[in-house]
Amino acid sequence: MNRTLPTAARGTSFAPGPLVLAGLIVIAALTRLLPHPPNFSPVEAIALFGGAYFASRRWAFIVPLVGLLVSDLALAAINGGDYASWFGSGGIWLVYLCIALTTALALNLRGRVSGGRVLGYSLLGSVLFFVVTNFGAWAFQAVPLYPMTASGLAAAYVAGIPFFQWTVLGTLFYSALLFGGFALLRQRLPVLRAQTV
């Protein structure tokens, strides 16, 4: 499949496809400001969506990370205190690492998006997030909760299990919104097809 952009799309800085993708990702990221169950968020979904659709690999990584950063800064400004101090911890960098890793996985969806594949990658991204962030909860403890032993690490993973269901549900929900909504937009606006994979 030819993945190069048409000459007209390459020559314009403000092609509609990438702008729509970026807008959808930032809007989805900002839904983290709304009340929601713990871990029910668009974090993994925006990474999957960016990786699957941005024609530029660079923007596929940058836009979800910037969307997450914007929402984190807004949450820190609103909540202050503990949330703001999270920016100084190692745990935050593991969340951003998860976004980058999930985006890298989602590059395999380029030109091959289907309901089954999005479901599979959503589940894989949720598992990745669970494994990496619970490791971070153990490795970068601000307040010692778990001993720095194998049993302490296991305890951190066990403690994360109740939140895992919300990670999966949030990823599935936001993936359905992003991928489904963009598919509808592409049907109605053919110009979006040229600037995206």
C-alpha positions as CSV (number, residue, x, y, z in Angstrom):
1,M,0.0,0.0,0.0
2,N,1.4,3.4,-1.0
3,R,1.6,5.5,2.2
4,T,3.0,8.6,0.7
5,L,0.9,11.7,0.7
6,P,-0.4,13.4,-2.4
7,T,1.7,16.4,-3.5
8,A,-1.0,18.8,-2.5
9,A,-1.2,17.3,1.0
10,R,2.6,17.4,1.4
11,G,2.8,21.0,0.4
12,T,0.4,22.4,2.9
13,S,1.3,23.1,6.5
14,F,-2.4,23.0,7.7
15,A,-3.7,19.9,6.0
16,P,-7.1,19.1,7.5
17,G,-6.4,15.4,8.3
18,P,-3.6,15.9,10.8
19,L,-5.4,18.9,12.4
20,V,-8.6,16.9,12.9
21,L,-6.5,14.0,14.4
22,A,-4.7,16.4,16.8
23,G,-8.0,18.1,17.8
24,L,-9.7,14.8,18.5
25,I,-6.7,13.6,20.6
26,V,-6.5,16.8,22.7
27,I,-10.2,16.9,23.3
28,A,-10.1,13.2,24.3
29,A,-7.2,13.9,26.6
30,L,-9.0,16.8,28.3
31,T,-11.9,14.5,29.2
32,R,-9.6,13.5,32.0
33,L,-10.8,16.7,33.7
34,L,-14.4,15.3,33.9
35,P,-15.4,13.1,36.9
36,H,-14.6,9.5,36.2
37,P,-13.8,6.2,37.9
38,P,-10.1,5.7,38.7
39,N,-8.1,4.8,35.6
40,F,-11.2,5.2,33.3
41,S,-9.3,7.5,30.9
42,P,-8.4,8.0,27.2
43,V,-4.7,7.7,27.8
44,E,-4.1,4.4,26.0
45,A,-6.7,5.2,23.4
46,I,-5.1,8.4,22.3
47,A,-1.8,6.7,21.8
48,L,-3.4,3.9,19.7
49,F,-5.3,6.4,17.6
50,G,-2.3,8.6,17.0
51,G,-0.1,5.7,16.0
52,A,-2.8,4.3,13.7
53,Y,-3.6,7.4,11.8
54,F,-0.9,10.1,11.7
55,A,1.0,9.8,8.4
56,S,4.0,11.3,10.1
57,R,5.5,9.0,12.7
58,R,7.0,11.9,14.5
59,W,3.5,13.5,15.0
60,A,2.1,10.1,15.9
61,F,4.3,10.2,19.0
62,I,4.3,14.0,19.7
63,V,0.5,14.7,19.6
64,P,-0.6,12.1,22.1
65,L,2.2,13.0,24.5
66,V,1.4,16.7,24.2
67,G,-2.3,15.9,24.7
68,L,-1.5,14.0,27.9
69,L,0.9,16.8,29.1
70,V,-1.8,19.5,28.6
71,S,-4.3,17.4,30.5
72,D,-1.8,16.7,33.3
73,L,-0.9,20.4,33.6
74,A,-4.6,21.3,33.8
75,L,-5.2,18.6,36.5
76,A,-2.2,19.8,38.4
77,A,-3.5,23.4,38.3
78,I,-7.0,22.3,39.4
79,N,-6.0,19.8,42.0
80,G,-2.6,21.2,43.1
81,G,-1.0,19.5,46.1
82,D,-0.4,15.8,45.6
83,Y,-1.2,15.8,41.9
84,A,1.3,18.7,41.2
85,S,4.0,16.9,43.2
86,W,3.5,13.8,40.9
87,F,5.4,15.8,38.3
88,G,8.5,15.4,40.4
89,S,8.3,11.7,40.7
90,G,9.6,8.9,38.4
91,G,6.1,7.4,38.1
92,I,5.0,10.1,35.7
93,W,7.7,9.3,33.2
94,L,6.6,5.7,33.2
95,V,3.1,6.8,32.1
96,Y,4.6,8.8,29.3
97,L,6.8,5.8,28.4
98,C,3.6,3.7,28.2
99,I,2.1,6.3,25.8
100,A,5.2,6.1,23.6
101,L,5.3,2.3,23.7
102,T,1.6,2.0,22.9
103,T,2.0,4.5,20.0
104,A,4.9,2.3,18.7
105,L,2.6,-0.8,18.9
106,A,-0.2,1.1,17.1
107,L,2.1,1.8,14.1
108,N,1.2,-1.8,13.1
109,L,-2.5,-0.7,12.7
110,R,-1.6,1.8,9.9
111,G,-3.7,1.0,6.9
112,R,-5.1,-2.0,8.7
113,V,-7.7,-0.6,11.2
114,S,-10.6,-2.9,11.9
115,G,-12.8,-3.4,14.9
116,G,-11.1,-6.7,15.8
117,R,-7.6,-5.2,15.6
118,V,-8.6,-2.1,17.6
119,L,-10.1,-4.4,20.3
120,G,-6.9,-6.5,20.4
121,Y,-4.6,-3.5,20.6
122,S,-6.8,-1.8,23.2
123,L,-6.5,-4.9,25.4
124,L,-2.7,-5.2,24.8
125,G,-2.2,-1.5,25.6
126,S,-4.2,-1.8,28.8
127,V,-2.1,-4.8,29.9
128,L,1.1,-2.8,29.1
129,F,-0.2,0.2,31.1
130,F,-1.0,-2.1,34.1
131,V,2.4,-3.8,34.0
132,V,4.5,-0.6,33.6
133,T,2.6,1.7,35.9
134,N,2.2,-0.8,38.8
135,F,5.9,-1.4,38.5
136,G,6.3,2.4,38.9
137,A,4.0,2.4,41.9
138,W,6.5,0.0,43.5
139,A,9.7,1.4,42.3
140,F,9.0,5.1,42.8
141,Q,7.1,5.2,46.2
142,A,6.8,8.7,47.7
143,V,5.3,7.1,50.8
144,P,6.6,3.5,51.4
145,L,3.8,1.1,50.9
146,Y,5.5,-1.9,49.6
147,P,8.9,-3.5,50.5
148,M,11.5,-3.3,47.8
149,T,11.4,-7.0,47.3
150,A,9.8,-9.4,44.9
151,S,6.9,-9.9,47.3
152,G,6.5,-6.1,47.5
153,L,6.4,-5.9,43.7
154,A,3.8,-8.7,43.7
155,A,1.8,-6.8,46.3
156,A,1.8,-3.7,44.1
157,Y,0.4,-5.7,41.2
158,V,-2.3,-7.2,43.4
159,A,-3.2,-3.8,44.7
160,G,-3.6,-2.6,41.1
161,I,-6.0,-5.3,40.0
162,P,-9.2,-3.4,41.0
163,F,-8.1,-0.5,38.8
164,F,-7.2,-2.7,35.8
165,Q,-10.9,-3.2,34.9
166,W,-11.3,0.5,34.6
167,T,-8.2,0.9,32.5
168,V,-9.6,-1.7,30.1
169,L,-13.1,-0.2,30.0
170,G,-11.7,3.3,29.5
171,T,-9.4,2.3,26.7
172,L,-12.2,0.4,25.0
173,F,-14.7,3.2,25.4
174,Y,-12.4,6.0,24.1
175,S,-11.0,3.8,21.3
176,A,-14.5,3.2,20.1
177,L,-15.2,6.9,20.2
178,L,-12.0,8.0,18.5
179,F,-11.7,5.2,15.9
180,G,-15.5,5.0,15.2
181,G,-16.0,8.8,15.2
182,F,-13.0,9.3,12.8
183,A,-14.3,6.6,10.5
184,L,-17.6,8.4,10.3
185,L,-15.8,11.7,9.6
186,R,-13.7,10.2,6.9
187,Q,-16.9,8.8,5.2
188,R,-18.5,12.3,5.2
189,L,-15.3,14.3,4.4
190,P,-13.1,12.6,1.8
191,V,-10.4,15.3,2.2
192,L,-9.5,13.5,5.5
193,R,-8.5,10.4,3.7
194,A,-5.6,11.9,1.8
195,Q,-3.7,13.3,4.8
196,T,-3.9,10.2,7.0
197,V,-2.9,6.6,6.6
